[in-house]
């Protein structure tokens, strides 16, 4: 089964649209080397799916960040993406993980969705983390921001050699309100029958046929999802310039060299005294 794809679909006679995302390689690359507990891996997987679905839902060109912040064992978890489905992400822990629900992982906190379009003004939406699941928190976001009935279903697998994450999305179309709500309830009831292993292991066409075979779902061309960290030695040098030569040389006297690691991919960039001086000359 080809994975790391975002699928959009509509129905011939129903005023509802949907999305299905299945992610394998990108998820594995994001968590590689970080040694996250399984519950945190699952949280990152769900955030990754959510970010992918949101980029398709919001119809913009630019960058998006979906971040959870709280006072629980997970200080924050964030996925950064863009309209081309290039993704990266990281989580920071500040305590022992004892559960896998949003309250157990994040404590008291909130979700911040930041959209930075190439053209137009930056937008930020904030919703408190008052539900047990990330899917429910996102449904709260859609209720607050778009006033359109929306449902999400997430599935993750963090056991075995490779992790996987998938998600299903349904949203009413703002056409005939009474009809669209009726259509939505019909599809919602069907979608509630989906099993995690079906979302994770079956190809998109098979999933949609099993769920909605009588409603004629129509799939569009899928969009590829990729891990793109974006770090480089050049960007690291630009960051060092902001620190200043004097402070950097003082650090080199104490430590022998400057070491900077990328938060996302963990790649290490090293600079000795001559290299630091060359930056400022």
VEXSE-964827 format. One record per residue: x, y, z of N, C-alpha, C in turn; residue in three letters. Coordinates in Angstrom, 1 decimal. Layout:
    nxx    nyy    nzz   caxx   cayy   cazz    cxx    cyy    czz residu
      X      Y      Z      X      Y      Z      X      Y      Z    ALA
...
//
This chain:
    nxx    nyy    nzz   caxx   cayy   cazz    cxx    cyy    czz residu
    0.8   -1.2    0.0    0.0    0.0    0.0    0.9    1.3    0.0    UNK
    0.6    2.2   -0.9    1.4    3.4   -1.0    0.9    4.3    0.2    UNK
    1.8    4.8    0.9    1.4    5.6    2.1    2.0    7.1    1.9    UNK
    1.9    7.8    3.0    2.3    9.2    3.0    1.5   10.0    1.9    UNK
    0.2    9.8    1.9   -0.7   10.5    1.0   -1.9   11.1    1.6    UNK
   -2.2   12.3    1.1   -3.5   13.0    1.5   -4.5   12.8    0.4    UNK
   -5.6   12.3    0.7   -6.7   12.1   -0.3   -7.9   13.0    0.1    UNK
   -8.4   13.7   -0.9   -9.6   14.4   -0.8  -10.7   13.7   -1.6    UNK
  -12.0   13.8   -1.0  -13.1   13.1   -1.7  -14.4   13.9   -1.5    UNK
  -15.3   13.7   -2.4  -16.7   14.2   -2.2  -17.6   13.1   -2.6    UNK
  -18.9   13.4   -2.4  -20.0   12.5   -2.7  -20.9   13.0   -3.8    UNK
  -21.4   12.1   -4.6  -22.1   12.5   -5.8  -23.4   13.3   -5.4    UNK
  -24.1   12.9   -4.4  -25.4   13.5   -4.1  -25.5   14.0   -2.6    UNK
  -24.3   14.0   -1.9  -24.4   14.5   -0.5  -23.5   15.7   -0.4    UNK
  -24.0   16.6    0.5  -23.4   17.9    0.7  -22.3   17.8    1.8    UNK
  -21.4   16.9    1.6  -20.3   16.7    2.6  -19.0   16.4    1.9    UNK
  -17.9   16.9    2.4  -16.6   16.6    1.8  -15.8   15.9    2.8    UNK
  -14.8   15.2    2.3  -14.0   14.4    3.2  -12.5   14.4    2.8    UNK
  -11.7   13.9    3.8  -10.3   13.8    3.5   -9.8   12.5    4.3    UNK
   -8.9   11.8    3.7   -8.3   10.7    4.3   -6.8   10.8    4.2    UNK
   -6.0   10.7    5.3   -4.6   10.8    5.2   -4.0    9.5    5.9    UNK
   -2.9    9.0    5.3   -2.2    7.8    5.8   -0.7    8.1    5.7    UNK
    0.0    8.1    6.8    1.4    8.5    6.9    2.2    7.4    7.6    UNK
    3.4    7.2    6.9    4.3    6.1    7.4    5.7    6.7    7.5    UNK
    6.4    6.9    6.3    7.8    7.3    6.3    8.0    8.7    7.0    UNK
    7.1    9.6    6.7    7.3   11.0    7.3    7.2   10.9    8.8    UNK
    6.3   10.1    9.3    6.1    9.9   10.8    7.4    9.3   11.4    UNK
    7.9    8.3   10.7    9.1    7.7   11.2   10.3    8.6   11.2    UNK
   10.4    9.4   10.2   11.5   10.4   10.1   11.4   11.5   11.2    UNK
   10.2   11.9   11.5   10.0   12.9   12.5   10.4   12.5   13.9    UNK
   10.1   11.2   14.2   10.5   10.8   15.6   11.8   10.1   15.7    UNK
   12.5    9.9   14.6   13.8    9.2   14.6   14.8    9.9   15.5    UNK
   15.4    9.1   16.4   16.5    9.6   17.3   16.0   10.3   18.5    UNK
   14.7   10.6   18.6   14.2   11.4   19.8   13.9   10.5   21.0    UNK
   13.7    9.3   20.8   13.4    8.4   22.0   12.2    8.8   22.8    UNK
   11.1    9.2   22.1    9.9    9.5   22.7    9.2    8.3   23.3    UNK
    8.5    8.4   24.4    7.7    7.3   24.9    6.5    7.1   23.9    UNK
    6.0    5.9   23.9    5.0    5.5   22.9    3.8    6.4   22.9    UNK
    3.3    6.9   24.1    2.2    7.8   24.2    2.5    9.1   23.5    UNK
    3.7    9.6   23.6    4.1   10.8   22.9    4.3   10.6   21.4    UNK
    4.8    9.4   21.0    4.9    9.1   19.6    3.5    9.2   19.0    UNK
    2.5    8.6   19.7    1.1    8.6   19.2    0.6   10.0   19.1    UNK
    0.9   10.8   20.1    0.4   12.2   20.1    1.0   13.0   18.9    UNK
    2.3   12.8   18.6    2.9   13.4   17.4    2.3   12.9   16.1    UNK
    2.0   11.6   16.1    1.4   11.0   14.9    0.0   11.7   14.7    UNK
   -0.8   11.8   15.7   -2.1   12.5   15.5   -2.0   13.9   15.1    UNK
   -1.0   14.6   15.7   -0.7   16.0   15.3   -0.3   16.1   13.9    UNK
    0.5   15.2   13.4    0.9   15.1   12.0   -0.3   15.0   11.1    UNK
   -1.1   14.0   11.4   -2.3   13.8   10.6   -3.2   15.0   10.6    UNK
   -3.4   15.6   11.8   -4.2   16.8   11.9   -3.7   18.0   11.1    UNK
   -2.4   18.2   11.1   -1.8   19.3   10.4   -2.0   19.1    8.9    UNK
   -1.8   17.8    8.4   -2.0   17.5    7.0   -3.4   17.8    6.6    UNK
   -4.4   17.3    7.4   -5.8   17.5    7.1   -6.2   19.0    7.1    UNK
   -5.6   19.8    8.0   -5.9   21.2    8.1   -5.4   22.0    6.9    UNK
   -4.2   21.6    6.4   -3.7   22.3    5.2   -4.6   22.2    4.0    UNK
   -5.2   21.0    3.9   -6.1   20.8    2.8   -7.5   21.5    3.1    UNK
   -7.9   21.6    4.3   -9.2   22.1    4.7   -9.2   23.6    4.5    UNK
   -8.1   24.3    4.9   -8.1   25.7    5.0   -7.8   26.5    3.7    UNK
   -7.4   25.7    2.7   -7.3   26.2    1.3   -6.4   27.5    1.3    UNK
   -5.2   27.4    1.7   -4.3   28.6    1.7   -2.9   28.1    1.1    UNK
   -2.1   29.1    0.8   -0.7   28.8    0.4    0.2   29.5    1.4    UNK
    1.0   28.7    2.1    1.9   29.2    3.1    2.2   28.2    4.1    UNK
    2.5   28.6    5.4    2.9   27.7    6.4    1.8   27.6    7.5    UNK
    1.8   26.5    8.2    0.9   26.2    9.3    1.6   25.6   10.4    UNK
    1.3   25.9   11.6    1.8   25.3   12.8    0.6   24.9   13.7    UNK
    0.6   23.6   14.1   -0.4   23.2   15.1    0.4   22.8   16.4    UNK
    0.2   23.5   17.4    1.0   23.3   18.7    0.1   23.1   19.9    UNK
    0.5   22.1   20.7   -0.2   21.9   22.0    0.8   22.4   23.1    UNK
    0.3   23.2   24.0    1.1   23.6   25.1    0.3   23.3   26.4    UNK
    1.1   22.9   27.5    0.4   22.6   28.7    1.4   22.6   29.9    UNK
    0.8   22.3   31.1    1.6   22.2   32.3    1.8   20.7   32.7    UNK
    1.5   19.8   31.8    1.6   18.4   32.1    3.0   17.8   31.8    UNK
    3.1   16.5   31.7    4.4   15.9   31.4    4.9   16.3   30.0    UNK
    4.1   16.6   29.1    4.5   17.1   27.8    4.4   18.7   27.8    UNK
    5.5   19.3   27.8    5.5   20.8   27.8    4.8   21.4   26.6    UNK
    5.3   20.9   25.4    4.7   21.2   24.2    4.9   20.2   23.1    UNK
    4.1   20.1   22.1    4.3   19.3   20.9    3.8   20.1   19.7    UNK
    4.5   20.1   18.6    4.2   20.9   17.5    4.5   20.2   16.2    UNK
    3.7   20.4   15.2    4.0   20.0   13.8    3.9   21.3   13.0    UNK
    4.9   21.5   12.2    5.0   22.6   11.2    4.8   22.0    9.9    UNK
    3.9   22.6    9.0    3.8   22.2    7.7    3.5   23.3    6.7    UNK
    3.2   22.9    5.5    2.8   23.9    4.5    1.9   23.3    3.5    UNK
    1.4   24.2    2.6    0.4   23.7    1.6    0.9   22.6    0.7    UNK
    2.2   22.4    0.6    2.8   21.4   -0.2    3.0   20.1    0.6    UNK
    2.5   20.1    1.8    2.5   18.9    2.7    4.0   18.5    3.1    UNK
    4.8   19.5    3.2    6.1   19.3    3.8    6.0   19.5    5.3    UNK
    6.4   18.5    6.1    6.1   18.5    7.5    7.4   18.3    8.3    UNK
    7.4   18.8    9.5    8.4   18.6   10.6    7.8   18.8   11.9    UNK
    8.4   18.2   13.0    7.7   18.3   14.3    8.6   17.9   15.4    UNK
    8.3   18.3   16.6    9.1   18.0   17.8    8.2   18.1   19.0    UNK
    8.6   17.4   20.1    7.9   17.5   21.4    8.9   17.7   22.5    UNK
    8.6   18.4   23.6    9.4   18.6   24.7    8.7   18.1   25.9    UNK
    9.4   17.2   26.7    8.9   16.6   27.9    9.4   17.3   29.2    UNK
    8.6   17.4   30.2    9.0   17.9   31.5    8.5   17.1   32.7    UNK
    8.2   15.9   32.4    7.7   15.0   33.5    7.5   13.6   33.0    UNK
    7.2   12.7   33.9    7.0   11.3   33.6    5.6   11.1   32.9    UNK
    5.6   10.3   31.8    4.4   10.0   31.1    3.7    8.8   31.8    UNK
    2.4    9.1   32.3    1.7    8.1   33.0    0.3    7.7   32.3    UNK
    0.0    8.3   31.2   -1.2    8.1   30.5   -1.2    8.5   29.1    UNK
   -2.2    8.3   28.3   -2.2    8.7   26.9   -3.3    9.6   26.5    UNK
   -4.1   10.1   27.4   -5.2   11.0   27.0   -4.6   12.5   27.0    UNK
   -5.3   13.4   26.4   -4.8   14.8   26.3   -4.6   15.3   27.7    UNK
   -5.5   15.2   28.7   -5.3   15.7   30.0   -4.1   15.1   30.7    UNK
   -3.9   13.8   30.5   -2.8   13.1   31.1   -1.4   13.5   30.5    UNK
   -1.4   13.8   29.3   -0.2   14.2   28.6    0.1   15.7   28.7    UNK
   -0.9   16.5   28.5   -0.7   18.0   28.5   -1.1   18.7   29.7    UNK
   -1.8   18.1   30.6   -2.3   18.8   31.8   -3.3   19.9   31.4    UNK
   -3.2   21.0   32.0   -4.1   22.2   31.6   -3.3   22.9   30.5    UNK
   -4.0   23.2   29.4   -3.2   23.8   28.3   -4.2   24.2   27.2    UNK
   -3.6   24.5   26.1   -4.4   25.0   24.9   -3.7   24.5   23.6    UNK
   -4.5   24.6   22.6   -4.0   24.3   21.2   -3.9   25.6   20.4    UNK
   -2.8   25.9   19.8   -2.6   27.1   19.0   -2.4   26.6   17.5    UNK
   -3.3   27.1   16.7   -3.1   26.9   15.2   -2.8   28.2   14.6    UNK
   -1.6   28.3   14.0   -1.1   29.5   13.4   -0.9   29.3   11.9    UNK
   -1.6   30.2   11.1   -1.5   30.1    9.7   -0.8   31.4    9.1    UNK
    0.3   31.2    8.4    1.0   32.3    7.8    1.0   32.2    6.3    UNK
    0.0   32.8    5.7   -0.1   32.7    4.2    1.0   33.5    3.5    UNK
    1.3   33.0    2.3    2.3   33.8    1.5    1.8   35.2    1.2    UNK
    0.5   35.2    0.9   -0.2   36.5    0.7   -1.3   36.7    1.7    UNK
   -1.3   37.8    2.4   -2.4   38.1    3.3   -1.9   38.1    4.8    UNK
   -2.8   38.2    5.7   -2.4   38.4    7.1   -2.3   37.1    7.8    UNK
   -1.4   37.0    8.8   -1.2   35.9    9.7   -2.5   35.7   10.5    UNK
   -2.9   34.4   10.7   -4.0   34.1   11.5   -3.6   33.2   12.6    UNK
   -4.2   33.4   13.8   -3.9   32.5   14.9   -5.2   32.1   15.7    UNK
   -5.5   30.8   15.8   -6.7   30.4   16.6   -6.2   29.6   17.8    UNK
   -6.9   29.9   18.9   -6.5   29.3   20.2   -7.7   28.6   20.8    UNK
   -7.6   27.4   21.2   -8.7   26.7   21.9   -8.2   26.0   23.1    UNK
   -8.9   26.0   24.2   -8.4   25.3   25.4   -8.5   23.8   25.2    UNK
   -7.6   23.0   25.8   -7.6   21.6   25.7   -8.5   21.0   26.8    UNK
   -9.8   21.0   26.4  -10.8   20.6   27.4  -11.4   19.2   27.1    UNK
  -10.9   18.5   26.1  -11.4   17.2   25.7  -10.3   16.1   25.9    UNK
  -10.8   14.9   26.0   -9.8   13.8   26.2   -8.9   13.5   25.0    UNK
   -9.4   13.7   23.8   -8.7   13.4   22.6   -8.4   14.6   21.8    UNK
   -7.3   14.4   20.9   -7.0   15.5   20.0   -8.0   15.7   19.0    UNK
   -8.7   14.7   18.5   -9.7   14.8   17.5  -10.8   15.7   18.0    UNK
  -11.2   15.5   19.3  -12.3   16.3   19.9  -11.9   17.7   20.1    UNK
  -10.6   17.9   20.4  -10.1   19.3   20.6  -10.2   20.0   19.2    UNK
   -9.8   19.3   18.1   -9.9   19.9   16.8  -11.3   20.2   16.4    UNK
  -12.2   19.3   16.7  -13.6   19.5   16.4  -14.1   20.8   17.1    UNK
  -13.6   21.0   18.3  -14.0   22.3   19.1  -13.4   23.5   18.3    UNK
  -12.2   23.3   17.7  -11.6   24.4   16.9  -12.5   24.8   15.7    UNK
  -13.0   23.8   15.0  -13.8   24.0   13.8  -15.1   24.6   14.2    UNK
  -15.7   24.2   15.3  -17.0   24.8   15.8  -16.8   26.3   16.1    UNK
  -15.6   26.6   16.7  -15.3   28.0   17.0  -15.0   28.8   15.8    UNK
  -14.2   28.3   14.9  -13.6   29.1   13.8  -14.5   29.1   12.6    UNK
  -15.1   28.0   12.2  -15.8   27.9   10.9  -17.3   27.7   11.0    UNK
  -17.7   27.3   12.2  -19.2   27.1   12.4  -19.7   26.0   11.4    UNK
  -18.8   25.1   11.0  -19.3   24.0   10.1  -19.1   22.7   10.9    UNK
  -20.2   21.9   10.9  -20.1   20.6   11.5  -19.0   19.8   11.0    UNK
  -18.1   19.3   11.9  -16.9   18.6   11.5  -16.6   17.4   12.4    UNK
  -16.2   16.3   11.8  -15.8   15.1   12.7  -14.4   14.6   12.2    UNK
  -13.6   14.1   13.1  -12.3   13.5   12.8  -12.1   12.2   13.5    UNK
  -11.5   11.3   12.9  -11.1   10.0   13.4   -9.6    9.8   13.2    UNK
   -8.9    9.5   14.3   -7.4    9.3   14.2   -7.1    7.8   14.6    UNK
   -6.1    7.3   14.0   -5.5    6.0   14.4   -4.0    6.0   14.3    UNK
   -3.3    5.5   15.3   -1.9    5.4   15.3   -1.4    4.0   15.7    UNK
   -0.2    3.7   15.2    0.4    2.4   15.6    1.8    2.7   16.0    UNK
    2.2    2.5   17.3    3.6    2.8   17.7    4.3    1.6   18.2    UNK
    3.8    0.4   17.9    4.5   -0.8   18.2    5.1   -1.4   17.0    UNK
    6.1   -2.3   17.1    6.7   -2.9   15.9    7.9   -2.0   15.4    UNK
    8.4   -2.4   14.3    9.6   -1.7   13.8    9.3   -0.3   13.2    UNK
    8.0   -0.1   12.7    7.7    1.2   12.1    6.4    1.8   12.7    UNK
    6.3    3.1   12.9    5.1    3.7   13.4    4.3    4.1   12.1    UNK
    3.0    4.2   12.4    2.1    4.7   11.3    1.0    5.5   11.9    UNK
    0.4    6.4   11.1   -0.7    7.3   11.6   -1.6    7.5   10.4    UNK
   -2.9    7.6   10.8   -3.9    7.8    9.7   -5.1    8.6   10.3    UNK
   -5.8    9.3    9.4   -6.9   10.1    9.9   -8.0   10.2    8.8    UNK
   -9.2   10.4    9.3  -10.4   10.5    8.5  -11.1   11.8    8.9    UNK
  -11.6   12.6    7.9  -12.2   13.9    8.1  -13.5   14.0    7.4    UNK
  -14.5   14.5    8.0  -15.8   14.9    7.3  -16.2   16.3    7.7    UNK
  -16.7   17.0    6.8  -17.2   18.4    7.1  -18.4   18.7    6.1    UNK
  -19.4   19.3    6.7  -20.6   19.7    5.9  -20.2   20.8    4.9    UNK
  -20.8   20.8    3.8  -20.6   21.9    2.8  -21.7   23.0    3.1    UNK
  -21.3   24.2    3.0  -22.3   25.3    3.3  -23.2   25.6    2.2    UNK
  -24.1   24.6    1.9  -25.0   24.7    0.8  -26.5   24.8    1.3    UNK
  -27.2   23.7    1.3  -28.5   23.6    1.9  -28.3   23.1    3.3    UNK
  -28.5   24.0    4.3  -28.1   23.6    5.7  -28.9   22.4    6.2    UNK
  -30.2   22.3    6.0  -31.0   21.2    6.5  -30.5   19.9    5.8    UNK
  -30.4   19.9    4.5  -29.9   18.7    3.8  -28.5   18.3    4.2    UNK
  -27.6   19.3    4.3  -26.2   19.0    4.5  -26.1   18.3    5.9    UNK
  -26.8   18.8    6.9  -26.8   18.2    8.2  -27.3   16.8    8.2    UNK
  -28.3   16.5    7.5  -28.9   15.2    7.3  -27.9   14.3    6.7    UNK
  -27.2   14.8    5.6  -26.2   14.0    4.9  -25.0   13.7    5.8    UNK
  -24.7   14.7    6.6  -23.5   14.6    7.5  -23.8   13.5    8.5    UNK
  -25.0   13.5    9.1  -25.3   12.5   10.2  -25.3   11.1    9.6    UNK
  -25.7   11.0    8.4  -25.7    9.6    7.7  -24.2    9.2    7.5    UNK
  -23.4   10.0    7.0  -22.0    9.6    6.8  -21.2    9.5    8.1    UNK
  -21.6   10.3    9.1  -20.9   10.2   10.4  -21.2    8.8   11.0    UNK
  -22.5    8.4   10.9  -22.8    7.0   11.5  -22.0    5.9   10.8    UNK
  -21.8    6.0    9.5  -21.0    5.1    8.8  -19.6    5.1    9.2    UNK
  -19.1    6.3    9.3  -17.6    6.5    9.7  -17.3    6.0   11.0    UNK
  -18.3    6.1   11.9  -18.1    5.6   13.3  -17.8    4.1   13.4    UNK
  -18.0    3.4   12.3  -17.8    1.9   12.2  -16.3    1.6   11.8    UNK
  -15.5    2.6   11.5  -14.2    2.4   11.0  -13.3    1.8   12.2    UNK
  -12.5    0.8   11.9  -11.6    0.3   12.8  -10.2    0.8   12.6    UNK
   -9.4    0.9   13.7   -8.1    1.5   13.5   -7.2    0.8   12.5    UNK
   -7.3   -0.6   12.5   -6.5   -1.4   11.6   -6.9   -1.1   10.1    UNK
   -8.2   -0.8    9.9   -8.6   -0.5    8.5   -8.0    0.8    8.1    UNK
   -8.1    1.8    9.0   -7.5    3.1    8.6   -6.0    3.0    8.3    UNK
   -5.3    2.2    9.1   -3.9    2.1    9.0   -3.4    1.2    7.9    UNK
   -4.1    0.1    7.6   -3.6   -0.9    6.7   -4.2   -1.0    5.4    UNK
   -5.4   -0.5    5.2   -6.1   -0.6    3.9   -5.8    0.7    3.0    UNK
   -5.8    0.5    1.7   -5.6    1.7    0.8   -6.8    2.5    0.8    UNK
   -6.7    3.8    0.4   -7.7    4.8    0.5   -9.0    4.3   -0.2    UNK
   -8.9    3.8   -1.4  -10.1    3.4   -2.1  -10.9    2.3   -1.4    UNK
  -10.1    1.3   -0.8  -10.8    0.3   -0.1  -11.5    0.8    1.1    UNK
  -10.8    1.7    1.9  -11.5    2.3    3.1  -12.8    3.0    2.7    UNK
  -12.7    3.8    1.7  -13.9    4.6    1.3  -15.0    3.6    0.7    UNK
  -14.6    2.6    0.0  -15.6    1.7   -0.5  -16.3    0.9    0.6    UNK
  -15.5    0.5    1.6  -16.1   -0.2    2.7  -17.1    0.7    3.5    UNK
  -16.7    1.9    3.7  -17.5    2.8    4.5  -18.7    3.3    3.8    UNK
  -18.5    3.7    2.5  -19.6    4.5    1.9  -20.0    3.9    0.5    UNK
  -19.9    2.6    0.4  -20.1    2.0   -1.0  -21.4    2.4   -1.6    UNK
  -22.5    2.7   -0.9  -23.8    3.1   -1.4  -23.9    4.6   -1.8    UNK
  -22.9    5.3   -1.4  -22.9    6.8   -1.5  -22.0    7.3   -2.6    UNK
  -21.3    6.5   -3.3  -20.5    6.8   -4.4  -19.4    7.9   -4.1    UNK
  -18.5    7.6   -3.2  -17.4    8.6   -2.9  -16.5    8.7   -4.2    UNK
  -16.1   10.0   -4.4  -15.3   10.3   -5.6  -13.9   10.8   -5.1    UNK
  -12.9   10.1   -5.4  -11.5   10.5   -4.9  -10.9   11.4   -5.9    UNK
  -10.2   12.4   -5.4   -9.3   13.2   -6.3   -7.9   12.7   -6.2    UNK
   -7.0   13.3   -7.1   -5.6   12.9   -7.1   -5.0   13.1   -5.7    UNK
   -4.3   12.2   -5.1   -3.7   12.4   -3.8   -2.5   13.4   -3.8    UNK
   -2.2   13.9   -2.7   -1.0   14.8   -2.5    0.0   14.1   -1.6    UNK
    1.2   14.1   -2.1    2.3   13.4   -1.3    2.7   14.2   -0.1    UNK
    2.9   13.5    1.0    3.4   14.1    2.3    4.8   13.8    2.5    UNK
    5.6   14.8    2.9    7.1   14.5    3.1    7.6   15.2    4.4    UNK
    8.7   14.6    4.9    9.4   15.2    6.0   10.5   16.1    5.4    UNK
   10.4   17.4    5.7   11.4   18.4    5.2   11.7   19.2    6.5    UNK
   12.9   19.0    7.0   13.3   19.7    8.2   13.6   21.2    7.9    UNK
   14.3   21.4    6.9   14.6   22.8    6.5   15.9   23.4    7.1    UNK
   16.5   22.6    8.0   17.8   23.2    8.6   18.9   23.1    7.6    UNK
   19.9   24.0    7.8   21.1   24.0    6.9   22.2   24.7    7.6    UNK
   23.4   24.5    7.2   24.6   25.2    7.8   24.4   26.7    7.6    UNK
   23.9   27.1    6.4   23.7   28.5    6.1   22.7   29.2    7.1    UNK
   21.6   28.5    7.4   20.7   29.1    8.4   21.3   29.1    9.8    UNK
   22.1   28.1   10.1   22.8   28.1   11.4   23.7   29.3   11.5    UNK
   24.4   29.6   10.5   25.4   30.7   10.4   24.6   32.0   10.7    UNK
   23.4   32.1   10.0   22.6   33.4   10.2   22.2   33.5   11.7    UNK
   21.9   32.4   12.3   21.6   32.4   13.8   22.8   32.9   14.6    UNK
   24.0   32.4   14.2   25.2   32.7   15.0   25.5   34.2   14.9    UNK
   25.2   34.8   13.7   25.5   36.2   13.5   24.7   37.0   14.5    UNK
   23.5   36.6   14.9   22.7   37.3   15.8   23.2   37.2   17.2    UNK
   24.0   36.2   17.5   24.6   36.0   18.8   25.8   37.0   19.0    UNK
   26.6   37.2   17.9   27.7   38.1   18.0   29.0   37.4   18.2    UNK
   30.1   37.9   17.5   31.4   37.3   17.5   32.0   37.1   18.9    UNK
   31.9   38.2   19.7   32.5   38.2   21.0   32.0   37.0   21.9    UNK
   30.7   36.9   21.9   30.1   35.9   22.8   30.4   34.5   22.2    UNK
   30.5   34.3   20.9   30.8   33.0   20.3   32.2   32.6   20.7    UNK
   33.2   33.6   20.5   34.6   33.3   20.8   34.8   32.9   22.3    UNK
   34.0   33.6   23.1   34.1   33.3   24.6   33.6   31.8   24.8    UNK
   32.6   31.4   24.1   32.1   30.0   24.3   33.1   29.1   23.8    UNK
   33.8   29.4   22.7   34.8   28.5   22.2   36.0   28.4   23.1    UNK
   36.4   29.4   23.8   37.4   29.4   24.9   37.1   28.4   25.9    UNK
   35.8   28.3   26.3   35.3   27.4   27.4   35.1   26.0   26.9    UNK
   34.6   25.9   25.7   34.1   24.6   25.2   34.9   24.0   24.1    UNK
   35.8   24.8   23.5   36.6   24.3   22.4   36.0   24.5   21.0    UNK
   34.7   24.5   20.9   34.0   24.7   19.6   32.5   25.1   19.9    UNK
   31.8   25.5   18.9   30.4   25.8   19.0   29.7   24.6   18.4    UNK
   28.7   24.0   19.1   27.9   22.9   18.6   26.4   23.3   18.7    UNK
   25.8   23.2   17.6   24.4   23.5   17.5   23.6   22.4   16.8    UNK
   22.6   21.8   17.5   21.8   20.7   17.0   20.5   21.2   16.5    UNK
   20.0   20.7   15.4   18.6   21.0   14.9   17.6   20.3   15.9    UNK
   16.6   21.1   16.3   15.6   20.6   17.2   14.8   19.4   16.6    UNK
   14.7   19.5   15.2   13.8   18.6   14.5   14.5   17.3   14.1    UNK
   15.6   17.4   13.3   16.2   16.2   12.8   17.4   15.8   13.6    UNK
   17.9   16.7   14.6   19.0   16.4   15.5   20.3   16.5   14.8    UNK
   20.4   16.9   13.5   21.7   17.1   12.9   22.5   18.1   13.6    UNK
   23.8   17.9   13.8   24.7   18.7   14.6   25.6   19.6   13.6    UNK
   25.7   20.8   13.9   26.5   21.8   13.2   27.6   22.3   14.1    UNK
   28.9   22.1   13.7   30.0   22.4   14.5   30.9   23.6   13.9    UNK
   31.3   24.5   14.7   32.1   25.6   14.3   33.3   25.8   15.2    UNK
   34.5   25.9   14.6   35.7   26.1   15.4   36.0   27.6   15.4    UNK
   37.1   28.0   16.0   37.4   29.5   16.2   37.6   30.1   14.8    UNK
   38.4   29.5   13.9   38.6   30.1   12.6   37.3   30.2   11.8    UNK
   36.5   29.2   11.9   35.2   29.3   11.2   34.3   30.4   11.7    UNK
   34.3   30.6   13.0   33.5   31.7   13.6   34.1   33.1   13.1    UNK
   35.4   33.2   13.2   36.0   34.5   12.7   35.7   34.8   11.3    UNK
   35.7   33.7   10.4   35.4   33.9    9.0   34.0   34.3    8.8    UNK
   33.1   33.9    9.6   31.7   34.4    9.5   31.6   35.9    9.6    UNK
   32.3   36.5   10.5   32.2   37.9   10.7   33.2   38.7    9.9    UNK
   34.1   38.1    9.1   35.0   38.8    8.2   34.4   38.8    6.8    UNK
//
